[in-house]
């Protein structure tokens, strides 16, 4: 009769360059039903972080290359809220105390007492482990792209904390979907998720919408209005397109983030608020700060953790998955038969330009479903929808020829059209080099200075 597998108490990543201690700790922790991943260096620990997703890291203080303090600091950037225990010898206890002051959960001294180990690990897991959430926390984000999967792993870890998140990326990449996913994976998931576009309204209206107003505060204020900070109490507020927020309002937002309270327009009393703030933008906030259009102190308040969403062009392998997902979603919403794309139509979509990213792809699919008279959507209809963005990716041969031509142009510019010198730099004989120039219609005389 098969033995029933005991549920894991938590996932622990062990990091130590001492194989003996690594093996001993692994045995002890696994005997207590912890799931353990053991590695011999900080570099390897960072390499398995996204795959293993530990709830606790136990690391030696003294290691070659990156030590325990360096690993602690790197983890604080990559996985805010992840607890770290430091292993130290008696002679380095002051360093371990410094590590604790820097954010480590605690430290264990060698030789490690088994009871102390288990008691400390149990306490750390209680405050470090991410909350139990349904596996569909990120179901709206359809992907098999490695870069986006890494983004989701980062989002899953930061969701366990209350750290503010700044999501950057081009318009239409799914920044709001990611913010919703972080909310659903957080301890605030049963409270409201509220979003507002900071570029969609005038400054006075945006202030009222965010912070609320009292009756009679301004012309047309016929009743009191509770702002979005209060509406999102206990939950998450997404400030979309934060880069477009007017400067005077940035000052008021900064005060709210510092004091955790809002004062409605026309009121003399502040109202306490408990809200996690996630912001998003397609703009370069660093550039806006240099131009004096975005406050530096607000930037650092919002940008505790930065997550960047890849463009659709950077995740082309997701296009067939997204198309299938959208077709199913549209059919379900409309209560109609699900349409399909002809193979050549999908090929066109995979190779097209997508300046509007996933949002543009969704709009094209919806348009195609509405206009197709057949259950099978044709390539011609897709081409008409794409218009000027329907160009195909270059073939391997075309891409190689373009690279070669650019390389030859650059080397002729460097040598000012001197073929002998250019051939030497390219490590080709002069005859072959002339053939290359001829094949790519390049005349060295045009690069000579007069």
PyMOL commands that set and color helices and strands:
alter all, ss='L'
color gray80, all
select helices_A, chain A and resi 19-31+42-52+68-78+90-101+114-128+135-138+146-159+175-184+203-211+228-231+242-244+247-259+285-290+296-302+312-334+343-351+357-371+379-389+396-415+419-426+430-439+444-447
alter helices_A, ss='H'
color red, helices_A
select strands_A, chain A and resi 11-15+35-39+56-60+83-88+106-109+165-168+193-197+236-240+261-262+271-272+276-281+305-308+340-341+376-377
alter strands_A, ss='S'
color yellow, strands_A
deselect
rebuild
show_as cartoon
